[in-house]
Amino acid sequence: MARRVLIVDDDPHIREVLTFAFAKSGVETAEAGDGEEALALIGQNPPDLVVLDINMPRMDGLEVCRRLRASGDLPILFLSSRDDELDRVLGIELGADDYVVKPFSPREVVARAQAILRRSARETVAPVAASTTPAQPLGRGGLSLDIDGWAAQWQGAEVALTVTEFTLLRTLASAPTRFFSRDELIDRLHGPGFAITDRTIDSHVRNLRRKFADVGCDSLVETRAGVGYRLGPCAPA
């Protein structure tokens, strides 16, 4: 089944260019010209991913992201109309999976969207052979990760994570004694060659820490200055 992307931008030319680029990659699209229309379309028929412009009239992309994150974990790729780090970091901290700065290459937008979709639990995969062994859960302390189910739990209660947050946490949990550099984490999330600032990884880590602190875990991720991040003891606060 073809995956479907909702393109939300008040510029009809940008929507047209991205629709054409996604179609060439075999991805179906729908379009919305503002945030209110986007939320209405998502309510009627949720897409697999939203490509969301930050600066729009009536309701901007940041507010759309806030509302979507209040009700679910639909993957979001932000489009920023200017190279403003504050906008980008704020978007990530609100729960976006990635961002692209305008002017952009349509191929880059599609590539980043495809990277998110590959990590997404909504991705259609081939049937697993009966003899295949399910992925073993990962965990430490009160943390448990269901790899096949893309679910994170703290002391048995599920913690809602975005696709990127789950992938980042899974990477740390796969080698809990190892410190991962920011560059290594970027490669794990997007593959080699993607230009993303260290601040983006820092923002995702802050999101993870906040979400787990809210449910009683204040030792999820450790930081070593000049080195990177590793999984913490995941002990109750």
C-alpha positions in Angstrom: 0.0 0.0 0.0 1.4 3.4 -1.0 2.3 5.7 1.8 0.6 9.1 1.9 2.1 12.5 2.8 0.1 15.7 3.6 1.8 18.8 2.3 0.9 21.9 4.3 2.1 25.3 2.9 0.3 28.5 2.0 2.4 28.8 -1.2 0.6 26.8 -4.0 3.8 26.6 -6.0 5.7 24.9 -3.2 2.8 22.4 -2.8 2.9 21.7 -6.5 6.7 21.2 -6.6 6.6 18.8 -3.6 3.6 16.9 -4.9 5.4 16.2 -8.2 8.6 15.2 -6.3 6.8 12.8 -4.0 4.8 11.3 -7.0 8.1 10.5 -8.7 9.0 8.5 -5.6 5.8 6.6 -5.5 4.3 8.5 -2.6 0.7 9.7 -2.6 0.0 13.2 -1.4 -2.7 15.5 -0.2 -2.5 19.3 0.2 -3.6 21.9 2.6 -3.1 25.7 2.4 -3.1 26.5 6.1 -3.1 24.9 9.5 -6.8 24.8 10.1 -7.4 23.0 6.8 -4.5 20.6 7.6 -6.1 19.6 11.0 -9.4 19.0 9.3 -7.9 16.8 6.7 -5.9 14.9 9.3 -9.0 14.3 11.3 -10.8 12.9 8.3 -8.0 10.7 6.9 -4.7 10.7 8.8 -1.6 10.6 6.5 1.6 8.7 7.2 3.6 11.9 7.5 3.0 15.7 7.5 5.3 18.1 5.7 4.5 21.3 7.6 5.5 24.9 6.9 6.2 26.9 10.0 5.1 30.4 8.8 1.5 30.4 7.6 -1.5 32.7 8.1 -4.5 31.8 10.4 -2.6 29.0 12.2 1.1 28.5 11.9 2.9 25.2 11.8 4.1 25.4 15.4 0.5 25.6 16.6 -0.5 22.7 14.3 2.4 20.7 15.7 1.3 21.4 19.3 -2.2 20.2 18.6 -1.0 17.1 16.8 1.4 16.2 19.6 -1.4 16.7 22.2 -3.3 13.8 20.6 -0.8 11.5 18.9 2.6 10.8 17.4 2.0 11.5 13.7 5.4 12.0 12.0 6.1 15.7 11.2 8.8 17.2 8.9 9.0 21.0 9.2 9.7 23.5 6.5 11.3 26.7 7.8 11.1 29.8 5.6 14.3 31.2 7.0 17.5 29.9 8.4 16.4 30.7 12.0 17.8 28.3 14.5 15.3 29.3 17.1 12.3 28.3 14.9 14.0 25.0 14.0 14.9 24.1 17.6 11.5 25.1 18.9 9.9 22.9 16.2 12.0 19.9 17.2 11.2 20.5 20.9 7.5 20.6 20.1 7.9 17.1 18.7 8.8 17.4 15.0 10.9 14.6 13.6 13.1 16.7 11.3 13.2 20.0 9.4 14.3 21.5 6.1 15.2 25.1 5.5 13.8 27.1 2.5 14.9 27.4 -0.2 15.3 23.6 -0.4 15.8 20.9 -3.0 12.6 18.9 -3.4 14.8 15.8 -3.6 16.1 16.6 -0.1 12.6 17.0 1.3 11.6 13.6 -0.2 14.8 12.0 1.1 14.2 13.2 4.6 10.5 12.2 4.5 11.5 8.8 3.3 14.0 8.4 6.1 11.2 9.2 8.7 8.8 6.9 7.0 11.3 4.0 7.1 11.5 4.5 10.9 7.8 4.9 11.3 5.6 2.2 12.8 3.2 3.0 10.0 5.6 1.7 7.4 4.3 -1.3 5.5 6.7 -4.2 5.7 6.8 -7.6 4.1 5.2 -10.5 6.0 7.7 -12.0 8.4 8.5 -15.7 7.9 7.1 -18.0 10.6 10.6 -19.0 11.6 11.9 -15.5 12.1 12.7 -14.8 15.8 11.0 -11.6 17.0 13.3 -8.8 18.1 14.2 -9.1 21.7 13.0 -6.3 24.0 15.6 -3.7 25.1 15.5 -2.2 28.5 17.3 -1.0 31.7 15.9 -0.3 35.1 12.3 0.7 34.7 12.7 1.2 30.9 11.4 -1.3 28.4 11.4 -1.0 24.6 9.3 -3.2 22.4 11.3 -3.0 19.1 8.7 -4.7 16.9 5.8 -2.8 18.4 7.7 0.6 18.4 6.5 1.1 22.0 8.4 2.5 25.0 7.3 1.8 28.6 8.3 3.1 32.0 7.5 0.7 34.8 4.9 -1.0 32.6 3.1 2.2 31.5 3.6 3.4 27.9 5.3 6.6 27.1 4.3 8.2 23.8 7.3 9.0 21.7 7.7 10.3 18.2 9.4 8.1 15.6 12.7 10.0 15.9 12.6 9.9 19.7 12.0 6.2 19.8 14.8 5.5 17.3 17.2 7.7 19.3 16.3 5.9 22.5 16.5 2.5 20.9 20.0 3.4 19.6 21.2 4.3 23.2 19.6 1.2 24.7 21.2 -1.1 22.1 24.6 -0.4 23.7 23.8 0.9 27.2 27.4 1.3 28.4 28.5 3.2 25.3 28.6 6.9 24.7 27.4 7.9 21.3 28.6 11.1 19.7 26.1 13.5 18.2 27.5 12.7 14.7 26.9 8.9 15.3 23.4 9.6 16.5 22.7 11.7 13.4 24.0 8.9 11.2 21.7 6.4 13.0 18.7 8.6 12.6 19.2 9.8 9.0 22.1 7.9 7.5 25.4 9.4 6.5 25.5 12.7 4.7 22.5 14.5 6.3 23.3 18.0 7.4 21.8 18.5 10.8 23.1 20.6 13.7 24.1 19.2 17.0 21.4 21.3 18.5 18.8 19.1 16.9 20.1 16.0 18.7 20.2 18.0 21.9 16.6 19.0 21.5 15.5 15.4 20.9 17.4 14.3 24.1 15.7 17.1 26.1 12.3 15.9 24.8 13.1 12.3 25.9 14.3 13.5 29.3 11.2 15.6 29.9 8.8 12.9 28.9 10.3 10.3 31.2 10.8 12.8 34.0 7.1 13.5 33.8 6.4 9.8 34.7 9.1 9.5 37.4 12.4 8.8 35.6 15.0 11.5 35.9 18.0 9.3 34.9 17.1 8.3 31.4 20.1 9.7 29.5 23.6 10.6 30.7 25.8 13.3 29.1 29.6 13.5 28.9 30.9 16.8 27.8 32.8 16.6 24.6 31.9 13.0 24.0 28.1 12.5 23.7 25.2 10.6 25.2 24.5 7.2 26.7 21.6 5.5 28.3 21.4 6.2 32.1 20.5 3.8 34.9 16.8 4.5 34.3 16.0 4.4 38.0 12.9 5.9 39.6 13.2 9.5 40.8 
